[in-house]
Amino acid sequence: MTVINFESVQKNVTRLGFQEDGKWMFTAGEDHRVRIWDMLSDSPHCSRVFDCQAPVNAACLHPNQVEIAMGAQNGGVYLWDVKSEVHEQLIPEVDASIQDVAISPDGLYMAAVNNKGNCYIWSLSSSPNQKLSTLQPKLKIAAHKRYVLRCKFSPDSRLLVTTSGDGTARVWKTDDFTMWRELSIENSWVWDAAFSADSKYLFTASSDAIARLWKLETKNPERKYTGHTKAITALSFKDEIVTE
């Protein structure tokens, strides 16, 4: 049964996420727009809209819960403060579609990956008087030989994973952004990945219809999850660290 139906989006929705207290959610889509939806009103509605002027492939929420990073097919990377509506636009590489964006949980780095195999890293900083975090270019990584599909930081912010159409997921150390691990799946696209809460394990989803759990210390697949008959293009995982 449908609980809420959000109208007015004309084309495919590519990303969705929630503010941590559930006050609002955001959607990004092929209609060029990122929308903020008020979840507290009696009739949830779109309260703000940002136009990227191109189909939006990716969006993620900053840990500060007020800024959204976005990546579009025109090569644009955007950072938007949903309260002040101040924004910044960057084009790290002309004519290269941004496939994914990510911000580290500690709020120090932003990453963006594109369809030419490159990963761009920015340092993030802010002060009480700023309306928007400052983005400082840090480096460009030739992350993969083919299309990059996803990038995600680990919960402890010490690692970054990139996945690609070249059949690999590569894990980078964020202290110097050198590659630490390469996880290979022969003749497959690695569509998505997710870290465990302790940042010691990684799940991958790939075009061979298998999800895998990898122990990063050994680079070994600890478990395979089968049952799908076609490519697995997305996954989500959440666990908790249990302490006594």
Backbone as CSV, one residue per row, in Angstrom:
resi,resn,N_x,N_y,N_z,CA_x,CA_y,CA_z,C_x,C_y,C_z
1,MET,0.840,-1.193,0.000,0.000,0.000,0.000,0.874,1.241,0.000
2,THR,0.588,2.190,-0.867,1.329,3.440,-0.928,0.979,4.313,0.267
3,VAL,1.989,4.761,1.011,1.770,5.634,2.163,1.739,7.091,1.719
4,ILE,2.749,7.486,0.927,2.828,8.852,0.409,3.239,8.785,-1.049
5,ASN,2.628,9.586,-1.866,2.999,9.676,-3.274,3.538,11.076,-3.543
6,PHE,4.807,11.164,-3.943,5.432,12.455,-4.206,5.302,12.781,-5.686
7,GLU,4.525,13.809,-5.977,4.235,14.181,-7.353,5.244,15.208,-7.869
8,SER,5.123,15.538,-9.131,5.806,16.638,-9.839,7.158,16.263,-10.427
9,VAL,7.678,15.071,-10.160,8.918,14.641,-10.796,8.565,14.004,-12.139
10,GLN,9.130,14.549,-13.216,8.714,14.151,-14.558,9.550,13.024,-15.158
11,LYS,10.774,12.851,-14.678,11.653,11.828,-15.245,12.212,10.941,-14.137
12,ASN,13.099,10.022,-14.513,13.619,9.050,-13.550,14.303,9.724,-12.359
13,VAL,14.048,9.198,-11.174,14.752,9.612,-9.964,15.993,8.741,-9.828
14,THR,17.163,9.362,-9.722,18.424,8.620,-9.702,18.996,8.431,-8.300
15,ARG,18.679,9.338,-7.374,19.161,9.212,-5.993,18.109,9.730,-5.018
16,LEU,18.197,9.220,-3.797,17.273,9.622,-2.744,17.980,9.460,-1.413
17,GLY,17.729,10.375,-0.492,18.313,10.267,0.830,17.513,11.055,1.844
18,PHE,17.749,10.774,3.137,17.000,11.417,4.210,17.922,12.202,5.131
19,GLN,17.455,13.346,5.589,18.099,14.069,6.671,18.006,13.196,7.918
20,GLU,19.032,13.220,8.776,19.159,12.215,9.831,17.983,12.187,10.813
21,ASP,17.311,13.310,11.012,16.166,13.339,11.917,14.843,13.085,11.202
22,GLY,14.911,12.836,9.904,13.708,12.554,9.142,12.848,13.765,8.848
23,LYS,13.414,14.974,9.000,12.624,16.190,8.766,12.375,16.425,7.281
24,TRP,13.325,16.004,6.464,13.165,16.170,5.019,13.964,15.107,4.292
25,MET,13.627,14.918,3.039,14.412,14.028,2.195,14.769,14.766,0.909
26,PHE,15.752,14.233,0.192,16.113,14.825,-1.092,16.026,13.769,-2.181
27,THR,15.696,14.227,-3.375,15.720,13.372,-4.560,16.512,14.080,-5.647
28,ALA,17.174,13.302,-6.482,17.890,13.831,-7.643,17.428,13.054,-8.855
29,GLY,17.377,13.722,-10.015,16.832,13.012,-11.152,17.273,13.494,-12.510
30,GLU,16.779,12.795,-13.504,17.114,13.094,-14.890,16.418,14.351,-15.409
31,ASP,15.552,14.943,-14.595,14.906,16.207,-14.983,15.775,17.413,-14.639
32,HIS,17.059,17.166,-14.309,18.073,18.190,-14.026,17.985,18.739,-12.598
33,ARG,17.091,18.246,-11.782,16.813,18.905,-10.512,17.063,18.013,-9.295
34,VAL,17.462,18.704,-8.228,17.504,18.096,-6.897,16.420,18.780,-6.076
35,ARG,15.573,17.995,-5.467,14.433,18.528,-4.726,14.522,18.174,-3.242
36,ILE,14.094,19.120,-2.414,13.969,18.900,-0.977,12.487,18.739,-0.658
37,TRP,12.165,17.655,0.039,10.776,17.342,0.366,10.563,17.458,1.871
38,ASP,9.619,18.314,2.257,9.274,18.507,3.666,8.482,17.294,4.154
39,MET,9.036,16.579,5.143,8.400,15.356,5.633,7.571,15.582,6.894
40,LEU,7.594,16.802,7.446,6.908,17.055,8.706,5.512,17.636,8.531
41,SER,5.232,18.168,7.368,3.918,18.767,7.148,2.853,17.683,6.983
42,ASP,1.603,18.080,7.127,0.501,17.128,6.984,0.458,16.533,5.583
43,SER,0.869,17.328,4.607,0.941,16.843,3.223,2.342,17.114,2.695
44,PRO,3.255,16.140,2.823,4.644,16.333,2.380,4.718,16.901,0.968
45,HIS,5.585,17.904,0.806,5.653,18.609,-0.467,7.082,19.045,-0.743
46,CYS,7.342,19.441,-1.977,8.657,19.945,-2.371,8.806,21.379,-1.886
47,SER,9.821,21.633,-1.058,10.013,22.966,-0.481,11.133,23.759,-1.142
48,ARG,12.083,23.074,-1.779,13.187,23.754,-2.460,13.607,22.939,-3.676
49,VAL,14.117,23.646,-4.683,14.574,22.987,-5.908,15.895,23.603,-6.333
50,PHE,16.848,22.750,-6.721,18.106,23.221,-7.304,18.222,22.661,-8.711
51,ASP,18.512,23.523,-9.679,18.603,23.126,-11.083,20.068,22.979,-11.484
52,CYS,20.483,21.760,-11.822,21.861,21.497,-12.252,22.049,21.694,-13.755
53,GLN,20.980,21.967,-14.484,21.012,22.237,-15.925,21.491,21.038,-16.745
54,ALA,21.403,19.870,-16.160,21.738,18.614,-16.845,21.217,17.478,-15.979
55,PRO,20.993,16.299,-16.558,20.557,15.165,-15.745,21.515,14.910,-14.578
56,VAL,20.946,14.685,-13.406,21.740,14.497,-12.189,21.906,13.003,-11.925
57,ASN,23.145,12.549,-11.885,23.435,11.136,-11.644,23.590,10.798,-10.174
58,ALA,24.017,11.779,-9.372,24.397,11.458,-7.996,24.132,12.628,-7.070
59,ALA,23.861,12.313,-5.818,23.703,13.324,-4.774,23.939,12.661,-3.427
60,CYS,24.543,13.400,-2.504,24.747,12.872,-1.153,24.696,14.016,-0.158
61,LEU,24.347,13.696,1.073,24.194,14.693,2.126,25.469,14.796,2.954
62,HIS,25.907,16.029,3.183,27.066,16.296,4.039,26.730,15.883,5.478
63,PRO,27.708,15.431,6.263,27.436,15.107,7.668,26.859,16.271,8.469
64,ASN,27.072,17.518,8.004,26.492,18.662,8.718,24.985,18.780,8.522
65,GLN,24.424,17.940,7.645,22.979,17.830,7.430,22.338,19.061,6.793
66,VAL,23.133,19.967,6.228,22.552,21.137,5.552,23.088,21.324,4.137
67,GLU,24.145,20.607,3.772,24.716,20.754,2.434,24.568,19.454,1.651
68,ILE,24.284,19.596,0.365,24.155,18.443,-0.522,25.161,18.581,-1.654
69,ALA,25.931,17.525,-1.889,26.831,17.461,-3.043,26.109,16.745,-4.168
70,MET,26.316,17.221,-5.402,25.616,16.669,-6.561,26.581,16.510,-7.723
71,GLY,26.316,15.536,-8.583,27.109,15.331,-9.788,26.197,15.140,-10.979
72,ALA,26.501,15.817,-12.090,25.612,15.811,-13.250,26.317,15.305,-14.500
73,GLN,25.511,14.996,-15.503,26.040,14.449,-16.748,26.816,15.472,-17.576
74,ASN,26.677,16.755,-17.272,27.438,17.780,-17.988,28.824,17.997,-17.392
75,GLY,29.201,17.160,-16.430,30.508,17.279,-15.791,30.521,18.165,-14.573
76,GLY,29.378,18.744,-14.233,29.317,19.645,-13.093,29.252,18.921,-11.760
77,VAL,29.999,19.467,-10.794,29.919,19.043,-9.397,29.436,20.256,-8.610
78,TYR,28.429,20.057,-7.790,27.808,21.170,-7.081,27.780,20.886,-5.587
79,LEU,27.917,21.967,-4.800,27.698,21.896,-3.361,26.663,22.958,-3.026
80,TRP,25.558,22.546,-2.405,24.403,23.422,-2.187,24.009,23.395,-0.724
81,ASP,23.922,24.574,-0.115,23.411,24.700,1.244,21.900,24.879,1.162
82,VAL,21.150,23.928,1.691,19.697,23.956,1.503,19.013,25.009,2.371
83,LYS,19.706,25.534,3.390,19.119,26.589,4.223,19.345,27.963,3.616
84,SER,20.600,28.283,3.329,20.912,29.605,2.764,20.700,29.649,1.259
85,GLU,20.648,28.459,0.623,20.536,28.297,-0.828,21.745,28.869,-1.580
86,VAL,22.860,29.028,-0.866,24.134,29.366,-1.502,24.707,28.095,-2.114
87,HIS,25.368,28.220,-3.258,25.944,27.031,-3.884,27.259,27.364,-4.573
88,GLU,28.009,26.312,-4.871,29.236,26.430,-5.666,29.210,25.364,-6.750
89,GLN,29.687,25.746,-7.933,29.746,24.817,-9.061,31.187,24.626,-9.497
90,LEU,31.554,23.380,-9.763,32.884,23.037,-10.254,32.732,22.149,-11.477
91,ILE,33.645,22.274,-12.410,33.691,21.353,-13.545,35.114,20.805,-13.615
92,PRO,35.372,19.697,-12.915,36.745,19.177,-12.857,37.265,18.667,-14.186
93,GLU,36.371,18.230,-15.074,36.799,17.684,-16.361,35.684,17.900,-17.382
94,VAL,35.996,18.615,-18.443,34.996,18.950,-19.455,34.556,17.689,-20.203
95,ASP,33.268,17.613,-20.492,32.693,16.506,-21.278,32.905,15.140,-20.628
96,ALA,32.885,15.104,-19.307,32.993,13.834,-18.578,31.857,13.768,-17.571
97,SER,30.956,12.838,-17.758,29.784,12.716,-16.891,30.186,12.285,-15.481
98,ILE,29.730,13.028,-14.484,29.967,12.647,-13.094,29.005,11.527,-12.718
99,GLN,29.546,10.403,-12.302,28.733,9.226,-12.000,28.370,9.105,-10.524
100,ASP,29.223,9.626,-9.647,28.931,9.525,-8.220,29.706,10.589,-7.462
101,VAL,29.181,10.961,-6.307,29.856,11.880,-5.393,29.749,11.306,-3.985
102,ALA,30.705,11.638,-3.140,30.691,11.160,-1.754,31.413,12.162,-0.871
103,ILE,30.973,12.272,0.370,31.626,13.107,1.376,31.992,12.215,2.552
104,SER,33.203,12.347,3.045,33.651,11.493,4.148,32.859,11.803,5.418
105,PRO,32.620,10.793,6.261,31.848,11.006,7.491,32.433,12.069,8.414
106,ASP,33.758,12.282,8.372,34.353,13.331,9.197,34.251,14.707,8.549
107,GLY,33.692,14.766,7.338,33.473,16.037,6.658,34.715,16.702,6.106
108,LEU,35.817,15.971,5.997,37.071,16.578,5.548,37.298,16.477,4.046
109,TYR,36.678,15.501,3.380,36.930,15.288,1.955,35.636,15.069,1.180
110,MET,35.680,15.504,-0.073,34.627,15.171,-1.026,35.277,14.506,-2.224
111,ALA,34.632,13.466,-2.742,35.137,12.751,-3.917,34.076,12.757,-5.001
112,ALA,34.532,12.772,-6.257,33.636,12.635,-7.407,34.329,11.766,-8.441
113,VAL,33.564,10.872,-9.073,34.127,9.984,-10.095,33.359,10.163,-11.392
114,ASN,34.052,9.900,-12.522,33.397,10.135,-13.810,33.525,8.950,-14.757
115,ASN,32.933,9.111,-15.925,32.877,8.015,-16.896,34.167,7.861,-17.690
116,LYS,35.191,8.614,-17.343,36.492,8.462,-17.993,37.509,7.781,-17.086
117,GLY,37.046,7.268,-15.955,37.920,6.513,-15.068,38.618,7.323,-14.001
118,ASN,38.292,8.606,-13.893,39.002,9.474,-12.960,38.214,9.731,-11.680
119,CYS,38.971,9.951,-10.608,38.412,10.306,-9.310,39.041,11.621,-8.862
120,TYR,38.222,12.575,-8.494,38.692,13.880,-8.030,38.420,14.012,-6.539
121,ILE,39.401,14.556,-5.821,39.299,14.733,-4.377,39.430,16.213,-4.040
122,TRP,38.539,16.698,-3.173,38.622,18.053,-2.638,38.700,17.993,-1.121
123,SER,39.438,18.938,-0.536,39.405,19.125,0.911,38.245,20.057,1.246
124,LEU,37.537,19.761,2.316,36.415,20.580,2.768,36.772,21.251,4.085
125,SER,36.404,22.514,4.212,36.605,23.222,5.474,35.473,24.218,5.663
126,SER,35.242,24.598,6.908,34.171,25.547,7.193,34.481,26.302,8.474
127,SER,33.789,27.415,8.667,33.891,28.208,9.885,32.492,28.700,10.241
128,PRO,32.282,29.121,11.482,30.936,29.531,11.907,30.315,30.634,11.057
129,ASN,31.134,31.494,10.464,30.602,32.622,9.700,30.371,32.300,8.230
130,GLN,30.771,31.115,7.791,30.598,30.744,6.391,29.194,30.233,6.119
131,LYS,28.675,30.585,4.943,27.377,30.070,4.522,27.512,28.753,3.766
132,LEU,28.736,28.431,3.327,28.965,27.213,2.559,30.380,26.727,2.808
133,SER,30.561,25.429,2.909,31.901,24.869,3.088,32.806,25.278,1.935
134,THR,34.081,25.450,2.235,35.070,25.785,1.218,35.621,24.509,0.599
135,LEU,35.660,24.470,-0.725,36.205,23.332,-1.465,37.580,23.694,-1.997
136,GLN,38.570,22.899,-1.630,39.930,23.114,-2.103,40.393,21.884,-2.873
137,PRO,40.686,22.024,-4.185,41.138,20.853,-4.955,42.361,20.209,-4.315
138,LYS,42.325,18.881,-4.167,43.439,18.167,-3.548,44.218,17.353,-4.569
139,LEU,43.541,16.473,-5.312,44.243,15.697,-6.328,43.270,15.011,-7.265
140,LYS,43.828,14.570,-8.374,43.108,13.767,-9.365,43.755,12.393,-9.388
141,ILE,42.924,11.345,-9.307,43.411,9.970,-9.337,42.921,9.299,-10.611
142,ALA,43.838,8.706,-11.362,43.435,7.847,-12.483,43.025,6.513,-11.869
143,ALA,41.782,6.453,-11.396,41.350,5.353,-10.537,41.152,4.044,-11.286
144,HIS,40.621,4.124,-12.511,40.304,2.918,-13.279,40.561,3.170,-14.758
145,LYS,40.676,2.086,-15.499,40.892,2.195,-16.940,39.585,2.410,-17.696
146,ARG,38.479,2.119,-17.034,37.172,2.267,-17.659,36.246,3.068,-16.746
147,TYR,35.019,3.178,-17.188,33.905,3.825,-16.505,33.945,3.587,-14.994
148,VAL,33.935,4.658,-14.199,33.795,4.510,-12.747,32.319,4.662,-12.390
149,LEU,31.828,3.792,-11.533,30.401,3.745,-11.233,30.047,4.321,-9.867
150,ARG,30.843,4.019,-8.847,30.532,4.466,-7.494,31.799,4.858,-6.742
151,CYS,31.619,5.733,-5.759,32.671,6.027,-4.786,32.010,6.188,-3.422
152,LYS,32.636,5.608,-2.405,32.102,5.699,-1.045,33.246,5.704,-0.041
153,PHE,33.100,6.526,0.999,34.060,6.539,2.093,33.636,5.532,3.163
154,SER,34.626,5.007,3.865,34.341,4.086,4.962,33.819,4.867,6.172
155,PRO,33.120,4.201,7.094,32.590,4.890,8.276,33.654,5.591,9.113
156,ASP,34.885,5.061,9.137,35.945,5.716,9.905,36.693,6.764,9.092
157,SER,36.266,6.998,7.855,36.831,8.010,6.944,38.263,7.718,6.510
158,ARG,38.780,6.546,6.827,40.166,6.228,6.485,40.320,5.607,5.101
159,LEU,39.211,5.169,4.512,39.266,4.488,3.221,38.236,5.069,2.266
160,LEU,38.545,4.957,0.976,37.618,5.313,-0.095,37.590,4.158,-1.077
161,VAL,36.395,3.713,-1.454,36.287,2.664,-2.465,35.732,3.261,-3.742
162,THR,36.278,2.823,-4.882,35.733,3.159,-6.193,35.423,1.858,-6.917
163,THR,34.307,1.825,-7.629,33.937,0.627,-8.384,33.814,0.983,-9.851
164,SER,33.982,-0.029,-10.715,34.142,0.296,-12.130,33.636,-0.801,-13.050
165,GLY,33.506,-0.416,-14.316,33.205,-1.367,-15.372,34.400,-2.206,-15.775
166,ASP,35.558,-1.976,-15.151,36.745,-2.774,-15.475,36.842,-4.047,-14.636
167,GLY,35.791,-4.349,-13.856,35.779,-5.576,-13.067,36.476,-5.489,-11.730
168,THR,36.709,-4.282,-11.241,37.398,-4.137,-9.960,36.690,-3.150,-9.042
169,ALA,36.907,-3.366,-7.751,36.646,-2.364,-6.720,38.009,-2.054,-6.116
170,ARG,38.370,-0.795,-6.095,39.681,-0.408,-5.569,39.503,0.419,-4.302
171,VAL,40.316,0.098,-3.305,40.224,0.749,-2.005,41.460,1.621,-1.813
172,TRP,41.221,2.885,-1.483,42.277,3.890,-1.363,42.367,4.380,0.074
173,LYS,43.596,4.557,0.569,43.803,5.116,1.899,43.678,6.637,1.825
174,THR,42.890,7.226,2.703,42.648,8.661,2.607,43.757,9.514,3.222
175,ASP,44.741,8.888,3.886,45.843,9.703,4.400,46.742,10.200,3.276
176,ASP,46.847,9.420,2.180,47.634,9.869,1.033,46.981,9.511,-0.307
177,PHE,45.827,8.855,-0.258,45.060,8.435,-1.432,45.859,7.542,-2.382
178,THR,46.649,6.663,-1.773,47.273,5.591,-2.542,46.366,4.362,-2.493
179,MET,46.446,3.532,-3.543,45.603,2.344,-3.575,46.125,1.311,-2.584
180,TRP,45.234,0.782,-1.766,45.591,-0.195,-0.741,45.172,-1.606,-1.138
181,ARG,43.993,-1.742,-1.734,43.481,-3.049,-2.124,42.786,-2.962,-3.481
182,GLU,42.931,-4.027,-4.265,42.161,-4.181,-5.492,41.412,-5.500,-5.411
183,LEU,40.104,-5.427,-5.504,39.242,-6.610,-5.455,38.722,-6.852,-6.859
184,SER,39.010,-8.021,-7.410,38.711,-8.292,-8.817,37.576,-9.293,-8.970
185,ILE,36.697,-8.997,-9.907,35.616,-9.905,-10.297,35.678,-10.022,-11.812
186,GLU,36.127,-11.146,-12.283,36.437,-11.319,-13.701,35.198,-11.165,-14.581
187,ASN,35.395,-10.419,-15.669,34.361,-10.240,-16.700,33.056,-9.663,-16.160
188,SER,33.161,-8.761,-15.204,31.964,-8.162,-14.609,32.155,-6.668,-14.379
189,TRP,31.039,-5.971,-14.343,31.027,-4.592,-13.869,30.727,-4.631,-12.376
190,VAL,31.476,-3.883,-11.602,31.195,-3.767,-10.170,30.368,-2.496,-9.980
191,TRP,29.085,-2.690,-9.732,28.141,-1.580,-9.756,28.082,-0.787,-8.455
192,ASP,28.284,-1.441,-7.343,28.097,-0.736,-6.071,28.914,-1.416,-4.989
193,ALA,29.065,-0.728,-3.864,29.825,-1.261,-2.732,29.332,-0.611,-1.448
194,ALA,29.549,-1.290,-0.324,29.171,-0.750,0.983,30.099,-1.320,2.045
195,PHE,30.597,-0.451,2.923,31.476,-0.870,4.016,30.665,-1.361,5.214
196,SER,31.278,-2.259,5.985,30.726,-2.615,7.290,31.007,-1.477,8.268
197,ALA,30.328,-1.489,9.413,30.451,-0.393,10.374,31.866,-0.244,10.919
198,ASP,32.604,-1.357,11.013,33.973,-1.289,11.528,35.001,-1.018,10.435
199,SER,34.542,-0.831,9.201,35.392,-0.517,8.041,36.361,-1.636,7.670
200,LYS,36.141,-2.847,8.191,37.042,-3.965,7.914,36.554,-4.866,6.779
201,TYR,35.295,-4.729,6.428,34.702,-5.564,5.381,34.030,-4.681,4.337
202,LEU,33.896,-5.247,3.140,33.252,-4.517,2.053,32.317,-5.447,1.297
203,PHE,31.109,-5.000,1.060,30.176,-5.696,0.182,30.287,-5.109,-1.217
204,THR,30.198,-5.966,-2.236,30.153,-5.491,-3.617,28.952,-6.098,-4.331
205,ALA,28.436,-5.356,-5.302,27.350,-5.832,-6.165,27.843,-5.748,-7.597
206,SER,27.640,-6.802,-8.377,28.239,-6.842,-9.711,27.304,-7.426,-10.761
207,SER,27.735,-7.296,-12.007,26.893,-7.692,-13.140,26.794,-9.202,-13.325
208,ASP,27.566,-9.980,-12.563,27.447,-11.444,-12.633,26.335,-11.969,-11.728
209,ALA,25.503,-11.052,-11.214,24.342,-11.389,-10.378,24.720,-11.901,-8.994
210,ILE,25.934,-11.568,-8.539,26.398,-12.021,-7.228,26.790,-10.819,-6.375
211,ALA,26.380,-10.840,-5.113,26.887,-9.892,-4.121,27.939,-10.623,-3.292
212,ARG,29.017,-9.946,-2.991,30.128,-10.572,-2.267,30.478,-9.774,-1.021
213,LEU,30.943,-10.494,-0.008,31.474,-9.890,1.208,32.971,-10.159,1.250
214,TRP,33.763,-9.086,1.279,35.225,-9.184,1.251,35.808,-8.782,2.601
215,LYS,36.789,-9.542,3.051,37.587,-9.128,4.197,38.760,-8.330,3.648
216,LEU,38.811,-7.047,3.965,39.781,-6.169,3.314,41.219,-6.485,3.702
217,GLU,41.435,-6.977,4.893,42.803,-7.269,5.322,43.435,-8.360,4.463
218,THR,42.628,-9.310,4.002,43.163,-10.433,3.231,42.817,-10.371,1.746
219,LYS,41.916,-9.459,1.375,41.424,-9.330,-0.009,40.620,-10.544,-0.465
220,ASN,40.189,-11.360,0.477,39.466,-12.578,0.116,37.955,-12.377,0.211
221,PRO,37.196,-12.949,-0.743,35.736,-12.943,-0.608,35.312,-13.962,0.447
222,GLU,34.761,-13.488,1.548,34.371,-14.368,2.649,33.045,-15.070,2.380
223,ARG,32.196,-14.415,1.592,30.869,-14.982,1.362,30.316,-14.468,0.039
224,LYS,29.523,-15.315,-0.619,28.837,-14.918,-1.845,27.335,-15.056,-1.632
225,TYR,26.602,-14.080,-2.147,25.146,-14.071,-2.031,24.560,-14.225,-3.431
226,THR,23.916,-15.355,-3.665,23.386,-15.657,-4.990,21.860,-15.739,-4.955
227,GLY,21.273,-15.717,-6.131,19.823,-15.795,-6.223,19.264,-14.880,-7.288
228,HIS,19.935,-13.757,-7.521,19.520,-12.880,-8.613,19.839,-13.548,-9.949
229,THR,19.063,-13.231,-10.945,19.285,-13.803,-12.277,19.865,-12.789,-13.249
230,LYS,19.920,-11.531,-12.830,20.530,-10.493,-13.659,21.440,-9.631,-12.797
231,ALA,22.071,-8.663,-13.415,23.046,-7.819,-12.726,22.464,-7.182,-11.469
232,ILE,23.277,-7.142,-10.413,22.920,-6.405,-9.197,23.540,-5.022,-9.335
233,THR,22.711,-4.007,-9.404,23.201,-2.658,-9.701,23.259,-1.750,-8.484
234,ALA,22.708,-2.180,-7.365,22.735,-1.350,-6.160,22.605,-2.240,-4.933
235,LEU,23.204,-1.791,-3.837,23.029,-2.490,-2.567,23.108,-1.478,-1.444
236,SER,22.540,-1.846,-0.325,22.596,-1.010,0.868,22.799,-1.918,2.061
237,PHE,23.638,-1.486,2.987,23.938,-2.322,4.150,24.180,-1.428,5.347
238,LYS,23.638,-1.833,6.472,23.887,-1.107,7.714,24.006,-2.102,8.848
239,ASP,25.089,-1.991,9.610,25.221,-2.793,10.816,25.686,-1.884,11.937
240,GLU,25.831,-2.438,13.113,26.244,-1.662,14.268,27.384,-2.371,14.970
241,ILE,28.305,-1.590,15.504,29.388,-2.156,16.292,28.871,-2.381,17.708
242,VAL,28.915,-3.631,18.156,28.404,-3.971,19.478,29.546,-3.907,20.483
243,THR,29.372,-3.115,21.521,30.388,-3.012,22.571,29.765,-3.389,23.903
244,GLU,30.572,-3.964,24.754,30.064,-4.378,26.068,30.377,-3.314,27.109
